[in-house]
Amino acid sequence: MKFNLKKPCRDCPFLHGSSTNVTLAEGRLEGIARDLMSGLSFPCHKTLDLKSTNREHCAGALLYLEREERPNQIMRIAERLGLYDHTKLEQCSSLIEPIH
């Protein structure tokens, strides 16, 4: 998985009111957030048709985890390897509220 995306797309489920956010099944977004907090990665839905090695990590998910001060293991590993730099993420004011 790659970490080249620096800002969420307009359809990102981690943005309030995005088309993806409002069409997810009830409880799905909470499940995704729990999975992220437990260490799973979350590819950008726009890269799902690519080979797994070419998929990009969802920038909205990265921003969400960074805001919550909960970078998961894949983020920490990628950062140590120089593949991810949290300071390059573009801050976004419309991220969803914390899910606990």
N, C-alpha and C positions, 0 to 999 in steps of 0.2 A: 504494500500500500504506500502511496505517495502522500506528501504533505505540502503540495504546491499551492493549494487554494488558500487565499488570504482573507477572503470575505465570503459570507454566505450568499448563495444565489437567491433570487427573489422568491423562489418556491421552496426554500429551506424549511423543514418542519420545526426548526428551532427559532423561527421568526413569528411573532404575533401576526395572525391573520393571513399567513401565506396560503396559497391554494393547497399545498400539501398538508399543512398544519390543520386546516379546517376539514379535510376529507379523510383524515386518519380515523380508523375505528376507535371507539371510546376506549381509553386506557392504553392505547398503543404508544403514544408519546411518553407516557409515564414509564412504560416498559422499556422503551429505548433508553431513556435517561437512567433507569436502574441498571440496565446492561452496561452502559458506559461507565457508571460509577463502580461497577464490579470488575472493570478491566477490559471489556470488549471494545472493539473498534466499530466505527460506523461509516461506511463509504458514502460518498455523495451519490444521491440517486441518479444523477446525470452521468455517472461513470460506471454504472452497473453492467452495461453491455460490453465493457472492456475486459481484457484478461485481468485476473485478480492482481497481478503484479503492476498493472497500469492504472488501477483504480485510485482515486483520490479520497483521502479522508474528508469527511464533511466539515467544512470550515465553521458552520454554525455549532456543530457538536464540540469542536475544539474551543471555540469562544465560550460556550456554555461551561465546559469543564474548567477552563482557566478562570472564569469569573467566580466559580464556586471553589476555587483553589483545590481542585481535585483532578489534576492531570492523571490520566490512567497510565498503565505500564507501557503500552505501545508509544504513547506520547513521550514519556521520559526516556525510553530507549532511543527513539528517533532523534530526540534532542541531543542526547549524548553522542550519537553518531553524526551529528551535523545535518540531519535530514529535515529537521523541524526547528523553527525558532519562533517561540510564542510572541516575541516582541514585534514580529512582522505582521501579525494578524491585525486587520483593520477593525477597530472597535465598532460595535453596532448597538444602537440604543433600543432596538426593537426585539431583543432576545426575549424568549419566554421567561416567565418567572421560575424560580427554583422549584424543582420537584423533589420531594423527600419521601 
